Amino acid sequence: MESIQLLNTAIIKSKEKKINQSFDERLNQVCNSPVIDVLNKCITSYAEAQKISRDQAALQVVETIRELDAIWSDYVAIEGIDRLKQMLKGH
């Protein structure tokens, strides 16, 4: 049990090293990108078409993108697990 806690702590600490701390710069770059302009237009158009507020439209867009990301993360993880199982069977 102690080694599991040790491994979990090591995993968390290793992720901490990968975090980019320049939040202001990154946020500024993203907010000023052409993609944000396109998303803004998309949200406005979607809100009008669905007769909902821009806040609701933005939330739905973000939730949909997150769901797509989660689906693909699960898919990639399952593919990796399947390949790992195949590799282990081969040994």
Salt bridges, closest charged atoms under 4 A:
ASP37 OD2 - LYS41 NZ 3.30
